[in-house]
């Protein structure tokens, strides 16, 4: 039981971690596109 909950926790942490990275990437790309089109 304990090992199961630990794996679930790790999966949640990884999912949140990847979501944060994806959000940062999307924001960076959006900023880059705005910057390029502003010129």
N, C-alpha and C positions, 0 to 999 in steps of 0.2 A: 504493500500500500504506500509506504513512505517513498520508495523509489519512483513509483508512478506519479505521485504529486510533484516530486522534484523535476521529473522530465516535463511535466505540464508547465511548471513554472519557468523552466529554461526555454521551452517553446514560446511561451508568452513574451519573455524578455527578448528573444531573438526577433519575434514578429514586430514588437514595438520598436526595436533597434532598426530593423530594415525599413519600417514605415517612416521613421525619422529621417533616415538617409534618403529615401525616395522623395520625401517632402522637401528636403534641402536641395536635392538635385533639381527638382521641378522649379523651385524658386530661383535657383541659380540660372537655369536655362531661360526662364521667363525674363529675368533681369538682363541677361545677355541679349536676348531677342529685342527687348525694348531699347537697349543701348545701341544695338546695330541699326535698328530702324530709325532711331532719332537722328543719326548722322545724315 
